[in-house]
């Protein structure tokens, strides 16, 4: 199974995104994130054949000395795939880029990078997904709901998640500059 390395947020940010997911579900536009095992996040990278246990030890060494990252979730965006997706984009800043580069460097010997279009090194669009697989009509309805989000959201990345996807099974939760749960 493919493995994703994701940046996870402070509780307040997570609650804010979950509220948007709830509104999208209650409106009938999109319910998968609200109803499923999903957690608000920014995907940092994705791998195939990752040696998960080995990479966890390597990541812990880095994360236990790394303070939480401040990120600004600042605007709505969309991906136009065969079907539409809507997201909140994060401002790209040097600490976030350096964090992502360091994780990629440390994990480079533990598995092959799975290049998905929006996660390639020079094309990465840091974002928090709100809905996906939308028809044009659903995309318009989603934007109507999401335009009410009070942006920007000042968020803290305080954990890194290692998940198996597409089933969204959380394998590890690693804390930045703190103790693992």
Buried (B, 14 or more C-beta within 10 A) or exposed (E): EBBBBBBBBBEEBBEBBBEBBBBBBEBEBBBBBBEEEBBBBBBBBBBEEBBBEEBBEBBBEBBBEBEBBEBBBEBBEBBEEEEBBBBBBBEEBEEBEEBBEBBBEBBEEBBEBBEBEBBEEEEBBBBBBBBBEBEEEBBEBBBEBBEEBEBBBEBBBBBBBBBBBEEBEEBBBBBBEBEEE
